[in-house]
C-alpha cells in the first residue's frame, strides 16, 4: 500500500502542473482584465496610466513568463497578492475556509444520514410507499434549482414567519450575547444554507445508494446467506450494505473539492463570507491570483479525493488490495 500511495502522489505532480497551465491560460483569455475594470469607468485615465498599472501587476509580460513567475512563487509556498487590496492570497483563503468547511461538512453529514437509510429502504422494499415517496423527493431534488429553493426558504422561514435569519453568520447583537446564545445564533444562521446545500445531494446519493443496494441484494452470496437462515437485518447490513457502499465511496471522493470550494449560489444568496463568495468576487474583478489560488486548491483536492476513494475501496471491500 505504501508503494502504491507513493506512486500515485508522484504521478499527481505532472498532472497538477498541466491543470495549472490550462487554468492560467483560460483565465487570461477571458475578455476584460484587472486594469480594464479599474480604469474603464474613469475617462481621465490615460494610456500611459493603463500601461503603468499593467506593469505593476506584471501583465505587460508574455503569458509564459507570467506563468513561470507564478509557478516559482508557488514552489516557495507563496500564492501571490490580491490585485484588489494587495493582501496575501493565502491569508484571504485561510479566512474563508473555516466557514465553507463548516457548512459543507454539516451538509455532507446530513446527506449521508438521510440518503443511506432512504436508499437501503427503497432497495429492500421496492415499490413500497416509502420507496415511492423517496423517488418523488429525489426527482424534485434533481429538478429544483438551488437558487430558487434558497430564495423560497428565505422568503417563507425568514421573512414571513421570522423563525430563521436570512443572511450572514451572526446577528447584529452577537457581541452582547452570552456563550450559549451565541451558539444558538450561529446554529440558526446555518440552518438554511446547510439545508439548501444538502437537498440536492440527498436526492443524488439516495438514488445511487438504492441502485447499488438493489444490485448487491441480487448477488449469489446474499441469496446463500438468506438460505442459511441468517436474520434479515444481518444479511442487509453486514453482507449487502458493505459492498453497496463502493459507488458511494467514489462519489464521496469526488465531493472532497466541494468541501473547500463551497457553493457560489448559496453563499451569494445568504451573504456568507466563504470560499464560493471569494471565488465569485475574484472572477468578477479579474483578480487572477485569487482565481488561481482557489483553482489550485480545487485541483489538489480533486486528485486527493480520487486517491482517497481508491484507498477507501480497500477498507470497504477486503477483496481489493493494492500491491
ROZADREN-541334 format. One record per residue (C-alpha): residue in three letters; x, y, z. Coordinates in steps of 0.05 Angstrom, whole numbers, padded with zeros to 5 digits, always signed. Example, Ala and Ser with C-alpha at 12.3 -4.5 7.8 and 13.67 -1.06 7.14 Angstrom:
2
ALA+00246-00090+00156/SER+00273-00021+00143/
***
This chain:
323
UNK+00000+00000+00000/UNK+00056+00049+00017/UNK+00090+00040-00051/UNK+00023+00048-00086/UNK+00009+00113-00049/UNK+00079+00139-00066/UNK+00070+00124-00140/UNK+00002+00158-00141/UNK+00028+00220-00105/UNK+00088+00226-00152/UNK+00042+00217-00212/UNK-00001+00275-00189/UNK+00054+00326-00196/UNK+00058+00330-00273/UNK-00018+00325-00276/UNK-00024+00383-00227/UNK+00024+00425-00268/UNK-00016+00411-00331/UNK-00081+00432-00296/UNK-00050+00498-00272/UNK-00025+00513-00343/UNK-00095+00503-00372/UNK-00127+00545-00317/UNK-00076+00601-00324/UNK-00085+00605-00399/UNK-00161+00603-00396/UNK-00170+00658-00345/UNK-00123+00704-00384/UNK-00162+00690-00448/UNK-00226+00713-00417/UNK-00249+00783-00440/UNK-00230+00840-00395/UNK-00176+00846-00344/UNK-00158+00878-00277/UNK-00134+00942-00309/UNK-00196+00949-00353/UNK-00243+00941-00294/UNK-00205+00993-00254/UNK-00198+01045-00309/UNK-00258+01039-00356/UNK-00304+01080-00311/UNK-00253+01137-00305/UNK-00249+01177-00370/UNK-00188+01215-00344/UNK-00143+01154-00343/UNK-00091+01159-00398/UNK-00059+01103-00438/UNK+00005+01114-00400/UNK-00031+01103-00334/UNK-00060+01039-00360/UNK+00008+01015-00382/UNK+00038+01031-00313/UNK-00018+00994-00279/UNK-00007+00933-00324/UNK+00068+00936-00309/UNK+00053+00939-00234/UNK+00013+00875-00238/UNK+00063+00843-00286/UNK+00011+00837-00341/UNK+00056+00870-00392/UNK+00100+00808-00397/UNK+00087+00749-00443/UNK+00039+00697-00416/UNK+00092+00643-00408/UNK+00135+00690-00366/UNK+00075+00707-00322/UNK+00061+00634-00311/UNK+00134+00620-00296/UNK+00135+00675-00244/UNK+00071+00649-00212/UNK+00099+00577-00212/UNK+00163+00599-00178/UNK+00123+00635-00124/UNK+00082+00572-00115/UNK+00144+00530-00105/UNK+00165+00578-00049/UNK+00095+00570-00017/UNK+00071+00638-00040/UNK+00005+00645-00078/UNK+00018+00719-00092/UNK-00021+00781-00071/UNK-00091+00801-00089/UNK-00100+00854-00143/UNK-00159+00883-00105/UNK-00128+00900-00038/UNK-00055+00876-00042/UNK-00067+00826+00013/UNK-00033+00757+00010/UNK-00077+00707-00026/UNK-00061+00654+00027/UNK-00088+00696+00084/UNK-00152+00713+00047/UNK-00165+00640+00031/UNK-00150+00617+00102/UNK-00201+00667+00128/UNK-00256+00637+00086/UNK-00241+00563+00090/UNK-00268+00551+00161/UNK-00336+00580+00143/UNK-00343+00539+00079/UNK-00315+00476+00111/UNK-00365+00480+00169/UNK-00425+00488+00122/UNK-00403+00434+00073/UNK-00385+00383+00127/UNK-00453+00393+00161/UNK-00487+00386+00093/UNK-00447+00323+00077/UNK-00464+00293+00145/UNK-00538+00308+00133/UNK-00535+00278+00064/UNK-00505+00212+00089/UNK-00551+00208+00149/UNK-00613+00215+00106/UNK-00593+00186+00038/UNK-00564+00120+00060/UNK-00626+00097+00101/UNK-00672+00121+00045/UNK-00632+00083-00008/UNK-00629+00020+00034/UNK-00704+00022+00049/UNK-00721+00032-00024/UNK-00677-00027-00045/UNK-00703-00074+00009/UNK-00776-00055-00003/UNK-00782-00034-00076/UNK-00849-00004-00095/UNK-00870+00008-00023/UNK-00900+00076-00003/UNK-00833+00095+00029/UNK-00797+00079-00036/UNK-00847+00117-00078/UNK-00843+00177-00033/UNK-00767+00176-00034/UNK-00768+00171-00110/UNK-00814+00231-00115/UNK-00770+00272-00068/UNK-00708+00252-00108/UNK-00740+00275-00174/UNK-00759+00341-00141/UNK-00689+00349-00114/UNK-00659+00338-00183/UNK-00707+00386-00217/UNK-00709+00442-00166/UNK-00657+00497-00177/UNK-00618+00511-00114/UNK-00623+00586-00121/UNK-00699+00582-00125/UNK-00703+00537-00064/UNK-00657+00584-00025/UNK-00700+00644-00042/UNK-00765+00608-00025/UNK-00738+00584+00043/UNK-00712+00654+00056/UNK-00779+00685+00040/UNK-00820+00635+00080/UNK-00779+00620+00142/UNK-00741+00685+00146/UNK-00788+00740+00122/UNK-00859+00713+00132/UNK-00851+00671+00194/UNK-00788+00704+00222/UNK-00762+00638+00250/UNK-00693+00639+00220/UNK-00642+00692+00200/UNK-00633+00702+00125/UNK-00563+00728+00117/UNK-00494+00727+00147/UNK-00467+00683+00203/UNK-00481+00729+00263/UNK-00535+00775+00288/UNK-00522+00849+00300/UNK-00522+00840+00375/UNK-00476+00779+00373/UNK-00423+00810+00418/UNK-00473+00825+00473/UNK-00498+00753+00476/UNK-00478+00701+00526/UNK-00439+00640+00503/UNK-00499+00594+00495/UNK-00538+00649+00459/UNK-00480+00657+00411/UNK-00480+00583+00397/UNK-00555+00583+00383/UNK-00549+00644+00340/UNK-00494+00612+00298/UNK-00534+00548+00291/UNK-00595+00586+00269/UNK-00555+00623+00215/UNK-00530+00556+00188/UNK-00598+00520+00183/UNK-00619+00547+00115/UNK-00551+00545+00080/UNK-00538+00474+00104/UNK-00607+00450+00083/UNK-00602+00481+00013/UNK-00532+00453+00004/UNK-00555+00383+00025/UNK-00622+00379-00010/UNK-00597+00363-00080/UNK-00543+00317-00052/UNK-00595+00276-00014/UNK-00632+00263-00079/UNK-00570+00241-00116/UNK-00539+00199-00061/UNK-00605+00164-00045/UNK-00614+00143-00118/UNK-00542+00117-00122/UNK-00550+00081-00057/UNK-00616+00049-00078/UNK-00588+00024-00144/UNK-00524-00002-00113/UNK-00561-00036-00056/UNK-00611-00068-00103/UNK-00554-00096-00144/UNK-00519-00123-00082/UNK-00583-00158-00058/UNK-00586-00197-00124/UNK-00517-00227-00114/UNK-00509-00301-00101/UNK-00475-00292-00033/UNK-00537-00254-00008/UNK-00583-00310-00030/UNK-00537-00360+00003/UNK-00539-00321+00068/UNK-00615-00319+00066/UNK-00618-00394+00051/UNK-00575-00407+00113/UNK-00628-00374+00155/UNK-00589-00312+00176/UNK-00632-00254+00203/UNK-00654-00205+00150/UNK-00621-00146+00185/UNK-00554-00183+00186/UNK-00559-00200+00113/UNK-00575-00129+00094/UNK-00527-00090+00138/UNK-00470-00140+00146/UNK-00466-00171+00077/UNK-00501-00128+00025/UNK-00491-00057+00052/UNK-00415-00061+00055/UNK-00410-00079-00018/UNK-00464-00030-00038/UNK-00422+00027-00008/UNK-00369+00023-00063/UNK-00404+00071-00112/UNK-00420+00118-00054/UNK-00346+00119-00035/UNK-00330+00141-00106/UNK-00380+00198-00102/UNK-00353+00219-00034/UNK-00283+00222-00062/UNK-00307+00267-00119/UNK-00343+00310-00067/UNK-00279+00328-00030/UNK-00265+00392-00072/UNK-00334+00418-00055/UNK-00318+00416+00019/UNK-00269+00474+00007/UNK-00293+00508-00056/UNK-00363+00516-00028/UNK-00426+00536-00064/UNK-00425+00602-00100/UNK-00501+00606-00104/UNK-00515+00590-00031/UNK-00461+00636-00004/UNK-00481+00693-00050/UNK-00556+00689-00033/UNK-00545+00683+00042/UNK-00487+00733+00043/UNK-00439+00682+00073/UNK-00365+00702+00070/UNK-00340+00634+00046/UNK-00295+00607-00009/UNK-00351+00607-00061/UNK-00364+00681-00050/UNK-00290+00696-00052/UNK-00283+00660-00118/UNK-00343+00695-00148/UNK-00318+00764-00128/UNK-00249+00747-00155/UNK-00277+00726-00223/UNK-00319+00790-00228/UNK-00258+00832-00211/UNK-00210+00791-00254/UNK-00167+00781-00192/UNK-00121+00729-00224/UNK-00080+00710-00161/UNK-00144+00695-00122/UNK-00174+00655-00180/UNK-00111+00614-00189/UNK-00106+00601-00114/UNK-00177+00575-00110/UNK-00170+00533-00173/UNK-00105+00504-00148/UNK-00138+00482-00083/UNK-00195+00452-00122/UNK-00147+00414-00168/UNK-00106+00387-00109/UNK-00169+00365-00072/UNK-00197+00331-00134/UNK-00134+00290-00143/UNK-00131+00274-00069/UNK-00205+00256-00069/UNK-00194+00205-00123/UNK-00135+00176-00084/UNK-00176+00173-00020/UNK-00233+00138-00057/UNK-00185+00085-00083/UNK-00156+00074-00013/UNK-00226+00071+00017/UNK-00243+00015-00032/UNK-00193-00030+00004/UNK-00224-00012+00071/UNK-00296-00024+00049/UNK-00283-00085+00006/UNK-00230-00134+00034/UNK-00223-00166-00035/UNK-00189-00103-00061/UNK-00115-00097-00046/UNK-00061-00052-00076/UNK+00006-00086-00081/
***
